[in-house]
Amino acid sequence: MAYDGKLLSQARDELNRLRLKNEAEHERRLRLAYEKIEDLEMIDSRLRSQMTDTIRLTLSRDPDLKAKIASIEHDNLELQEVKAEMLSAAGFPADYLDDIFSCPACRDTGYIGQKKCDCLIRIYNRLLTEDLSSLMLSGNERFENFDLSLYPAEYDFNLGTTPREFMRKQMESCRNYAASFPGRLPSLLMQGGTGLGKTYLSACIARVVSEKGCSVCYDTAVSAFEAYEKQRFSKDPEETDQYNAKIRRMHDCDLMILDDLGTELVTSVTISALYNLINTRLLSGKPTIISTNCTDEELGRKYSPQICSRLLGEFRKVPFCGNDIRLLRKGR
């Protein structure tokens, strides 16, 4: 994955603030323990001196190196036992004065050798999700909050079931999709009229996926294609860099959600942008969720055969049915 330098720097800063917070808590514990336990500070000083002596001896050519280091190690273990007993007698846990790390794997540095630690990647992915997402506006977009009572319970012969049961199955399908992430998953094409829950269920998926530490980018078709247009025609280098970064994120994120396809003004630029986005992500094996009010026929009239071939041939369809739930909620 190509990382956005600005967001990666923000992730490092956040991890550094966490490290400083842990260090401050460690210092607080030291002061408290030293005030309460006589001679504890002296024991810690002797332990630090032993570490220095061990390093010095290791670098020396002392003929008695092994014996001297063994003696230091013996004394060190005895001092640690005394320290643990003193802490326990004063009511502290034996590890109360150990260094504090939120991530023991990298010791809050964000790196294990030259490799980015999972903790840094999780922070980066969360920042990436927050930076591009205006999807989760209400804060309650969760599968358990999806209100099936808004869908008709009367049998529909065209569906072969009730709209409520049909949408229950679609909701469960979306829930399973989110639970399976980041496995090898297909891209999804959510189709149906206005206000049937496409944006809501895609937001539910986004929440679950992002909580797993995966990067999720969301944008409306209008906003996403504007980025391609500005990237192409802007004469402001700073603005161009901004839109370049946004497009990189849409191409590289673990899950891309493109909402309301078909509401944008269709031009040669938007068609090129849509093809670029879809094709890039398909070739890299990264799933995309696209929601649209358009039928297959309407998609065919609006977009090129190359785009429709990918949308209708390589995306898994998720049809939506029912009545406009926004209007139903308003009437309740």
SULFENJO-V787870 format. One line per field, one symbol per residue. ss: DSSP state (H for helix, E for strand, - for the rest). Layout:
ss = ???
This chain:
ss = ----HHHHHHHHHHHHHHHHHHHHHHHHHHHHHHHH---HHHHHHHHHHHHHHHHHHHH-----HHHHHHHHHHHHHHHHHHHHHHHHH---------------------EE--EE-HHHHHHHHHHHHHHH----------HHH--HHH----EE----EEHHHHHHHHHHHHHHHHHH------EEEEE------HHHHHHHHHHHHHH----EEEEEHHHHHHHHHHHHH---HHHHHHHHHHHHHHHH--EEEEEEE------HHHHHHHHHHHHHHHHH---EEEEE---HHHHHHH--HHHHHHHHHHEEEEE-----HHHHHHH-
